[in-house]
Amino acid sequence: MPTVGVKRDLLFKSLGRTYTDEEFDELCFEFGLELDEITSEKEIISREQGDSKASGASDVILYKIDVPANRYDLLCLEGLVRGLQVFKNKLEAPRYRRVGPVSGEPQQLIITKETAAVRPFAVAAVLRNMTFTQERYDSFIELQEKLHQNICRKRSLVAIGTHDLDTISGPFTYTAKPPGEIRFKPLNQTKEYTATELMALYKNDSHLRHYLHIIEDKPLYPVIYDSNGVVLSMPPIINGDHSKITLNTKNVFVECTATDLTKAKTVLDMMVTMFSEYCSQPFTVEEADVVCPDGKTCKYPELAYRKEKLSSDFVNRKVGINVSTEKIAQLLTRMCLRSEATGVGDEIEVEIPPTRSDVIHACDIMEDAAMAYGFNNIPRTTPRTYTVANQFPINKLTELLRQDLAAAGFTEALNFALCSKEDIADKLRKKISDTRAAHISNPKTAEFQVARTTLLPGLLKTIAANRKMPLPLRLFEISDVVLKDETKDVGARNSRRVCAVYYNKSPGFEVIHGLLDRTMQLLEVKSAHGEGYHIQATEDSTFFPGRCAEIFVRGKSVGRLGVLHPDVITRFELTMPCSALEMDIEPFLGHTAEASLTHDVPMQEVLKHKFITQDDSSPAPSSRPTSTKTVFGDMSTPAGLKALNDFLADKSYVEGFVASQADTAILDAIPSAPSPTFCHVLRWYNHIKSFQRERASLPSAESQFVLPAAPPASTDDASDDDLDLFGSDDDAESEEAARIREQRLAEYAAKKSKKPALVAKSSILLDVKPWDDETDMSKVEECVRSVSMDGLLWGQSKLVPVGYGIKKLQIGCVVEDDKVGTDLLEEAITAFEEYVQSVDVAAFNKI
Amino acid sequence: MADTGVVETLLRRIEKVDDGVDSLEAASSLGVDHQVIVGAVKSLQALGDVISAELRSSKHWELTDEGKEIAEQGSHEARVFSSIPLEGLSQSELMKLSFGKIGFSKAMSSKWIRVDKAHEGGPRIFRTVDSVEDQVREKLLLVQKNSGSQLEEKDKNELKKRKLLSEVTVKSYWMSKGNSFSTTITKQETELTPEMIANGSWKEKKFKPYNFEALGVAPDCGHLHPLMKVRTQFRQIFLEMGFTEMPTNNFIESSFWNFDSLFQPQQHPARDQHDTFFLSDPALAHDFPQDYLERVKKVHSEGGYGSQGYKYDWKIEEAQKNILRTHTTAVSARMLYKLAQQEKFTPVKYFSIDRVFRNETLDATHLAEFHQIEGVVADYGLTLGDLMGILHQFYTKLGITKLRFKPAYNPYTEPSMELFSYHEGLKKWVEVGNSGVFRPEMLLPMGLPEGVSVIAWGLSLERPTMIKYGINNIRELVGHKVNLQMVYDSPICRLES
């Protein structure tokens, strides 16, 4: 928010009365300004540079007033006074007029085509017969500076030059030249410089150096000459000394050069409307002609008055008041928006003056009416909006877990989401390239290089900063880390983690392990392989060798715990042993009956919008597939539906915790709405049907649930147990669960196997096809896995249906490039002739 | 409990004298260690006003072990001197003696002996004087005899420096009869035991009084972070008011959702490198709802929906730039867009409390990341008065009832209001939040129906927390430099009180 400093006594003189500080503060508040500080030049200097420098400085009282960032018309004393006087009904808003010159032709500014590459636009105007005083002059300079800092975006969009017109003679030329060819005496310097020299000179200028970058690396620099070759200015850096304004200047030539024409016009309007007050004909501005490279001539300043019509009902309805049309017109007039009731219904015609470039919509006018009415006079009402509150599930879980972790004796820490690369890599004995970290391009310090990928460094730093506290220290944090994720629109996502550390004279692995057990108890996960949780020894460079375990929940890895590596401890400036636990908590989200919000937005707009012109571009959503066969069995049979019903008894979706393509695929496989006997299917069916409209935007399925339509011959094939997974009630579910688990393990392994390693390795996915549907696939797998070579590591596998009941074995492996080749592998596998028909490389990735 | 024998003897001794007994004297006359007497005094004091004991301390000088050795056998230098025969002694021989090394240098500096380095068979040491006066020993003997009262301070300090003397402070008690003096004492029980309850003996026993002045034992427990406690309260308030929580777990956001969708122009200062964290990896966002993007582009560059627009060249490249979100309003924008895609508009009330990021200069009250609290209501026909009404209700729950509104500017709300509340302590109005009605240029391109207004407000979580818990430096509250003692000691959070 820009701050304008004005001399109090001068302000009161212009306002025609004095105020106490409190009264003036109150007036500002009402008008949307803020009296930020009451001070004096002396006070400012003594505060910034010490008392000694301040002696002799003026002790005239200054008001520092905060002005809203879009009100350029209030950036100087003249504008402030005008605004407040009109607001207080003491003055009618002046009417700004553009006039022709009293004699002769208008001043001309000719833009050459060379400017196109650096700063293509320019506008100009003339203030005739001005009377400057020291105060007016100061304000005139100050306004340029304020405009430069705000709307002009530090001169990058617009730069203003003001010149004593009587020292120069038009027509003026705005062109661009190589810096070596521009030579002039710049403002307040004693000799001439070339532009190249100037750039070097201003490198150390505390003020001007901030603008050099705008043109520095351009081949041509913008420059304005008069008809005698006198340099007016080299925008956006400096004016020439020749045409500088003095207290005796009568006629002022104002030029604005710009990269944004709209803003240039606004800035020029602002300059001339504010200071035409001091012309012999107040509020008139002499026009200037600007000739564009294409030969077109435009007259400036525009000083355009725009008319808008709105109804008083609109204002009343939006603000929540009940005021007559005439009264609203009066209110608006007090905001420098001259308005009157047109007499047609409750219509009001509003005239927006050139000073109010901030008014771009009827809602801006409505706000001004509300301000003039007085925000604090508006009755406060309660909307009748009826809604039911929902918590965001992951936050709800976080809240509940936090309470209980504190009850378990751990103290909550709260660390920054940003940190240095070192924190998440070197200090943890990891490589930054392995972290999936999102990197910040413009950090001011090393503390903000990356978004954290783990909560552990924060907790260790918290301990380091609290070493004086009695041991043991038990800390935890439940918060988000950020990981790169290509499936997201922004390429990254948050992941909610819990992390805990125990710091004492002994490592206390049992304490951290106990906390894991307690957490699992709180999350209702039993200690068991398979459906429960278990931990399994693993190696991780952050942890002490042999003292790290991976946490598996329902077969899926969710995190790690262990005793930290001594190097990690010392790198965080700690001295005691420390054990730690970190895991994802998103896998523990239950299902909610209510659909919870996500920040993924639909990419496709469908149906209702009037914006959409193309007719029905998206295909009809429910094109029924030819197959009713799914992994749950045939959806056209009661057995299949029953299997699905059992599956859905405790699940909301076929896969994961949100509706996905897996759901819609199965939905489409069901020929008609299921009978109420299958209550779970029916519930799910209705729920998924409600997504029909946005089905295209649902996340894709992780695995294939609907099987390709089989030829009639094999439909009745009873031996095809794959299609009848749920034939028997009891085993069925666990088999399905086992299958999903296997698959998740496979995904995990695949993910894990993609991690880079020191030796050149590749991850290979092989498709092994059997001879026919009667081949024992478990035997196939056994054979494949029996192939062993140095540098070959078999990964997870799964059976993928290829049609006609035939399934192929998809098996992953990691090979060291130097030792194992694909041809070698293929040869070895095809050697099992009786089972294997062919081997193909489905995917080959260097890791 | 000290030895009862000593206690009783001590009591009888006190009974006999009129004024009192010194514990040191008592110890030496009873032939027990002084600590035994001190123990007896402590246990008598615990019984109440049986005796009065006044703590006295006295200082005296004592010889250290080395000092005692010297007092007995003479100083090292004197011993060196006396061990040198007239014909001299080889230096290596001398150094073999226990006192050789120290004594040699001292004796040299006192010029009692000399070394003949050129002597055949190695350096040899000879006496230079006939006899010496062992002053050190004499001084030490003086101290041993009468505690060194005759010795000068300078000498004492010199000897102290040589670790031959040490100053000892002796604490003793001056014991005299107390108000309830008695030579017979009944032992008082400290605690009720299960046995006493079982056999009823508690009825006969006397119990030691508790010291209610002392603090209890601190419970062994974990603690929640104060900022998170305040967050819990704000969540609670929103839930009480029927607001649904928005999914704000996406710190990385595209400029499109963070700025463009909010009708914040691409040259806006907030989009400057100095104010916002941009990402180098992943640098750009993809996948924008294409139709919506076109409408956003149009309203910025040309206007529409009754607006003049900003009239500039809107660039997709600028919108694609990934940043760390500067406000949670980016999520509100996504939610409102999503709401607009519903078949039929339904009113919503949303809230969120989560982290936002600013590439700002840090000081005692500003960090590069902080928590933003945000509330949003979308419905047909909401007015500015409704916004004020909701804010009044919300702040009343925070214990703030005196509210007033100042017109303000914000690129995506119109009208915009800053909220001020009267601070009784500071005796002035202080800013407590920001609010406004979302601009039509933001809502209409999303596809929300014309008559729907969306009102919103926001504040930071840190500021009310710092006020609530009296914290002046934000770094002591948030981040790893947190003062854990402050976390341990912080009370529960009741915002309204």
Chai-1 contact restraints between the chains, C-beta under 6 A:
chainA,res_idxA,chainB,res_idxB,connection_type,confidence,min_distance_angstrom,max_distance_angstrom,comment,restraint_id
A,F29,B,K406,contact,1.0,0.0,6.0,A-B,restraint_1
A,G32,B,P407,contact,1.0,0.0,6.0,A-B,restraint_2
A,P68,B,Y409,contact,1.0,0.0,6.0,A-B,restraint_3
A,A69,B,Y409,contact,1.0,0.0,6.0,A-B,restraint_4
A,N70,B,Y409,contact,1.0,0.0,6.0,A-B,restraint_5
A,R153,B,Q267,contact,1.0,0.0,6.0,A-B,restraint_6
A,D260,B,Y312,contact,1.0,0.0,6.0,A-B,restraint_7
A,T262,B,K311,contact,1.0,0.0,6.0,A-B,restraint_8
A,V319,B,T383,contact,1.0,0.0,6.0,A-B,restraint_9
A,V319,B,L384,contact,1.0,0.0,6.0,A-B,restraint_10
A,G320,B,T383,contact,1.0,0.0,6.0,A-B,restraint_11
A,G320,B,L384,contact,1.0,0.0,6.0,A-B,restraint_12
A,G320,B,G385,contact,1.0,0.0,6.0,A-B,restraint_13
A,I360,B,S307,contact,1.0,0.0,6.0,A-B,restraint_14
A,I360,B,Q308,contact,1.0,0.0,6.0,A-B,restraint_15
A,H361,B,G306,contact,1.0,0.0,6.0,A-B,restraint_16
A,H361,B,S307,contact,1.0,0.0,6.0,A-B,restraint_17
A,A362,B,G306,contact,1.0,0.0,6.0,A-B,restraint_18
A,C363,B,E414,contact,1.0,0.0,6.0,A-B,restraint_19
A,C363,B,P440,contact,1.0,0.0,6.0,A-B,restraint_20
A,D364,B,E414,contact,1.0,0.0,6.0,A-B,restraint_21
A,E367,B,E414,contact,1.0,0.0,6.0,A-B,restraint_22
A,E367,B,P415,contact,1.0,0.0,6.0,A-B,restraint_23
A,A370,B,L384,contact,1.0,0.0,6.0,A-B,restraint_24
A,A370,B,P415,contact,1.0,0.0,6.0,A-B,restraint_25
A,M371,B,P407,contact,1.0,0.0,6.0,A-B,restraint_26
A,F375,B,F405,contact,1.0,0.0,6.0,A-B,restraint_27
A,N376,B,R404,contact,1.0,0.0,6.0,A-B,restraint_28
A,N376,B,F405,contact,1.0,0.0,6.0,A-B,restraint_29
A,I378,B,L384,contact,1.0,0.0,6.0,A-B,restraint_30
A,I378,B,G385,contact,1.0,0.0,6.0,A-B,restraint_31
A,P379,B,G385,contact,1.0,0.0,6.0,A-B,restraint_32
A,R380,B,G385,contact,1.0,0.0,6.0,A-B,restraint_33
A,R380,B,M388,contact,1.0,0.0,6.0,A-B,restraint_34
A,R380,B,G389,contact,1.0,0.0,6.0,A-B,restraint_35
A,R380,B,H392,contact,1.0,0.0,6.0,A-B,restraint_36
A,T381,B,G385,contact,1.0,0.0,6.0,A-B,restraint_37
A,T381,B,D386,contact,1.0,0.0,6.0,A-B,restraint_38
A,T381,B,G389,contact,1.0,0.0,6.0,A-B,restraint_39
A,T382,B,G389,contact,1.0,0.0,6.0,A-B,restraint_40
A,P383,B,L382,contact,1.0,0.0,6.0,A-B,restraint_41
A,P383,B,D386,contact,1.0,0.0,6.0,A-B,restraint_42
A,T385,B,P347,contact,1.0,0.0,6.0,A-B,restraint_43
A,T385,B,V377,contact,1.0,0.0,6.0,A-B,restraint_44
A,T385,B,D379,contact,1.0,0.0,6.0,A-B,restraint_45
A,T387,B,G242,contact,1.0,0.0,6.0,A-B,restraint_46
A,T387,B,K349,contact,1.0,0.0,6.0,A-B,restraint_47
A,A389,B,L239,contact,1.0,0.0,6.0,A-B,restraint_48
A,A389,B,G242,contact,1.0,0.0,6.0,A-B,restraint_49
A,A389,B,F243,contact,1.0,0.0,6.0,A-B,restraint_50
A,A389,B,T244,contact,1.0,0.0,6.0,A-B,restraint_51
A,N390,B,T244,contact,1.0,0.0,6.0,A-B,restraint_52
A,Q391,B,E245,contact,1.0,0.0,6.0,A-B,restraint_53
A,F392,B,E245,contact,1.0,0.0,6.0,A-B,restraint_54
A,F392,B,P247,contact,1.0,0.0,6.0,A-B,restraint_55
A,N395,B,E245,contact,1.0,0.0,6.0,A-B,restraint_56
A,A406,B,G222,contact,1.0,0.0,6.0,A-B,restraint_57
A,A406,B,H223,contact,1.0,0.0,6.0,A-B,restraint_58
A,A406,B,L224,contact,1.0,0.0,6.0,A-B,restraint_59
A,G409,B,C221,contact,1.0,0.0,6.0,A-B,restraint_60
A,G409,B,G222,contact,1.0,0.0,6.0,A-B,restraint_61
A,F410,B,G222,contact,1.0,0.0,6.0,A-B,restraint_62
A,T411,B,G222,contact,1.0,0.0,6.0,A-B,restraint_63
A,T411,B,H223,contact,1.0,0.0,6.0,A-B,restraint_64
A,T411,B,V487,contact,1.0,0.0,6.0,A-B,restraint_65
A,E412,B,L224,contact,1.0,0.0,6.0,A-B,restraint_66
A,E412,B,H225,contact,1.0,0.0,6.0,A-B,restraint_67
A,L414,B,H225,contact,1.0,0.0,6.0,A-B,restraint_68
A,L414,B,L227,contact,1.0,0.0,6.0,A-B,restraint_69
A,L414,B,V478,contact,1.0,0.0,6.0,A-B,restraint_70
A,N415,B,H480,contact,1.0,0.0,6.0,A-B,restraint_71
A,F416,B,E369,contact,1.0,0.0,6.0,A-B,restraint_72
A,F416,B,G479,contact,1.0,0.0,6.0,A-B,restraint_73
A,A417,B,F251,contact,1.0,0.0,6.0,A-B,restraint_74
A,A417,B,R355,contact,1.0,0.0,6.0,A-B,restraint_75
A,A417,B,E369,contact,1.0,0.0,6.0,A-B,restraint_76
A,A438,B,I252,contact,1.0,0.0,6.0,A-B,restraint_77
A,A438,B,L279,contact,1.0,0.0,6.0,A-B,restraint_78
A,H439,B,S280,contact,1.0,0.0,6.0,A-B,restraint_79
A,H439,B,D281,contact,1.0,0.0,6.0,A-B,restraint_80
A,I440,B,F277,contact,1.0,0.0,6.0,A-B,restraint_81
A,S441,B,F278,contact,1.0,0.0,6.0,A-B,restraint_82
A,S441,B,S280,contact,1.0,0.0,6.0,A-B,restraint_83
A,N442,B,Q273,contact,1.0,0.0,6.0,A-B,restraint_84
A,N442,B,F278,contact,1.0,0.0,6.0,A-B,restraint_85
A,F448,B,A368,contact,1.0,0.0,6.0,A-B,restraint_86
A,G458,B,H480,contact,1.0,0.0,6.0,A-B,restraint_87
A,K461,B,H480,contact,1.0,0.0,6.0,A-B,restraint_88
A,T462,B,H480,contact,1.0,0.0,6.0,A-B,restraint_89
A,A465,B,H480,contact,1.0,0.0,6.0,A-B,restraint_90
A,A465,B,K481,contact,1.0,0.0,6.0,A-B,restraint_91
A,N466,B,L484,contact,1.0,0.0,6.0,A-B,restraint_92
A,M469,B,L484,contact,1.0,0.0,6.0,A-B,restraint_93
A,D480,B,N249,contact,1.0,0.0,6.0,A-B,restraint_94
A,V482,B,F251,contact,1.0,0.0,6.0,A-B,restraint_95
A,K484,B,P282,contact,1.0,0.0,6.0,A-B,restraint_96
A,D489,B,A285,contact,1.0,0.0,6.0,A-B,restraint_97
A,D489,B,D287,contact,1.0,0.0,6.0,A-B,restraint_98
A,V490,B,I252,contact,1.0,0.0,6.0,A-B,restraint_99
A,V490,B,S254,contact,1.0,0.0,6.0,A-B,restraint_100
A,V490,B,A285,contact,1.0,0.0,6.0,A-B,restraint_101
A,V490,B,N322,contact,1.0,0.0,6.0,A-B,restraint_102
A,G491,B,P282,contact,1.0,0.0,6.0,A-B,restraint_103
A,A492,B,I252,contact,1.0,0.0,6.0,A-B,restraint_104
A,A492,B,P282,contact,1.0,0.0,6.0,A-B,restraint_105
A,N494,B,N249,contact,1.0,0.0,6.0,A-B,restraint_106
A,N494,B,N250,contact,1.0,0.0,6.0,A-B,restraint_107
A,N494,B,F251,contact,1.0,0.0,6.0,A-B,restraint_108
A,L597,B,P247,contact,1.0,0.0,6.0,A-B,restraint_109
A,T598,B,P247,contact,1.0,0.0,6.0,A-B,restraint_110
A,H599,B,P247,contact,1.0,0.0,6.0,A-B,restraint_111
A,H599,B,N250,contact,1.0,0.0,6.0,A-B,restraint_112
A,H599,B,V331,contact,1.0,0.0,6.0,A-B,restraint_113
A,H599,B,R334,contact,1.0,0.0,6.0,A-B,restraint_114
A,V601,B,R334,contact,1.0,0.0,6.0,A-B,restraint_115
A,V601,B,Y337,contact,1.0,0.0,6.0,A-B,restraint_116
A,V601,B,K338,contact,1.0,0.0,6.0,A-B,restraint_117
A,P602,B,Q341,contact,1.0,0.0,6.0,A-B,restraint_118
A,M603,B,D287,contact,1.0,0.0,6.0,A-B,restraint_119
A,M603,B,P289,contact,1.0,0.0,6.0,A-B,restraint_120
A,E605,B,D291,contact,1.0,0.0,6.0,A-B,restraint_121
A,H609,B,G447,contact,1.0,0.0,6.0,A-B,restraint_122
A,F611,B,D291,contact,1.0,0.0,6.0,A-B,restraint_123
